């Protein structure tokens, strides 16, 4: 009985010991996205011949050894790596998953790796295909609108009556001087300078004029 079983297994192994033909087609609907956008990736896998396990790795899983790909993309739905069994018949599979672009940059996004392991270990094949897809992730800018108001400086004119200063014509001529207005403003702006100090200074200035 053991001899018969062994003969069957050897015959099965020899019959299935053929090199499979694996075809992978990768589709990315958009090649220009903004940071934070999600992209749906579709992969169609066709296997003819062989008898064993097929493993498929699609981007960004195919670039897992590169730090910028690990930080630049996040798989939010589905899986970027798949394993399925190939029996006697031909197999066609379609896989879908979604990734979110996290960082800006230009990324190669067309590399697909696959591996075939014969069920009895008679043959192991590893290879990759490149669809030459380049994904461009652009930064997303936030526009902040600010309303800029115009502040018009207030013009302050000292209030001086003719009765307190004596002569209206002489006062108007003196007050037209820029130096006088500057000095008067400095005296008024000081909290310790009382009205009598301002009045005495004006009277002395008018007397000199």
Buried (B, 14 or more C-beta within 10 A) or exposed (E): EEEEEEEEEEEBBEEBEBEBEBEBEBEBEEEEBEBEBEBBBBBEBBBBEBBBBBBBBBBBBBBEEEEEBEEBBEBEEBBBBBEEEBEEEEBEBEBEBBBBBBEBBEBBBBBBBBBBBBBBEBBEBEEEBEBEBEBBBBEEEEEEEEEEEEEEEEEEEEEBEEEEBEEEEBBEEBBEEEEBBEBBEEBBEEEEEEEEEBEEBBEEBBEEE
